[in-house]
Amino acid sequence: MVALYISLYIYYQVGDAHAATLLPQVRAMQAALAAEHGIKAGLKRRPESEQGLQTWMEIYENAGPAFGAALAAAADAAGIARLIDGRRHTEMFTEMPPCA
């Protein structure tokens, strides 16, 4: 059986006033997850802020099936929920099989 690796895309909104506080927390969380799980992590944001809110996206590539639980626990431990507006939305994708 071939191992299934996924890519996770988590997006959420951050108030302009909380962005400078949240950034190092997310970066530290991603570095710890990358070291522990061997995934590739990234962080992006939309270039514009609307009504005082920024949209951020965390990206995790080459994650195993159990990574989602580890990510949720890490986000809770980092206190991310208290610094964002609303909730984190998660999208999951897998690689397309190669053409035969």
C-alpha positions in Angstrom: 0.0 0.0 0.0 1.3 3.5 -0.9 1.5 5.9 2.0 -1.0 8.8 1.6 0.5 12.2 2.1 -1.6 15.3 2.3 -1.3 19.0 2.1 -3.2 21.1 4.5 -4.3 24.8 3.9 -5.6 26.6 7.0 -6.9 30.1 6.5 -8.3 32.6 9.0 -8.5 36.3 9.8 -6.3 38.3 12.1 -7.0 41.7 13.4 -4.3 44.2 12.4 -3.7 44.9 16.1 -2.9 41.2 16.8 -0.7 40.5 13.7 2.6 41.4 15.2 1.9 39.2 18.3 0.6 36.3 16.3 3.4 36.1 13.7 6.2 34.8 16.0 3.8 32.3 17.6 2.7 30.8 14.3 6.3 30.7 13.1 7.5 29.0 16.2 4.6 26.5 16.0 5.4 25.7 12.4 9.1 25.2 13.1 8.4 22.8 15.9 5.9 20.9 13.7 8.4 20.7 10.8 11.1 19.4 13.1 8.9 16.8 14.8 6.9 15.6 11.8 9.2 16.2 8.8 6.7 18.4 7.0 7.2 21.5 5.0 5.4 24.5 6.5 4.6 27.9 5.0 2.7 31.0 6.0 1.1 33.5 3.6 -1.3 36.4 3.8 -3.4 38.4 1.4 -1.6 41.7 0.6 -4.5 43.9 1.6 -6.2 44.3 4.9 -10.0 44.8 4.9 -11.8 46.5 7.7 -8.9 46.0 10.0 -8.6 42.3 9.2 -5.8 40.4 7.5 -6.4 36.9 5.9 -3.6 34.5 6.7 -3.0 31.0 5.4 -0.8 28.3 7.0 0.4 25.6 4.5 1.6 22.1 5.5 2.9 19.8 2.8 3.9 16.1 2.9 1.9 15.5 6.1 0.9 12.0 7.1 -2.7 11.1 8.0 -2.2 11.7 11.7 -0.8 15.2 11.3 -4.1 17.0 11.6 -4.4 16.0 15.3 -0.9 17.1 16.0 -1.5 20.5 14.3 -4.8 21.0 16.3 -2.9 20.3 19.5 -0.1 22.6 18.6 -2.4 25.5 17.6 -4.2 25.1 21.0 -0.9 25.1 22.9 0.2 28.2 20.9 -3.0 30.1 21.9 -3.8 31.0 18.3 -7.5 31.0 18.7 -7.4 33.9 21.2 -5.6 36.1 18.6 -7.7 35.5 15.5 -11.1 36.7 14.5 -13.5 33.8 13.9 -12.3 30.3 13.4 -9.6 28.4 11.4 -10.8 26.9 8.2 -9.0 23.7 7.0 -8.8 22.4 3.4 -7.0 19.1 2.7 -5.6 18.0 -0.7 -3.7 15.0 -1.9 -1.4 14.6 -4.9 -2.9 13.5 -8.2 -1.7 10.1 -9.3 0.8 10.1 -12.2 -0.4 9.4 -15.7 0.0 5.8 -16.7 
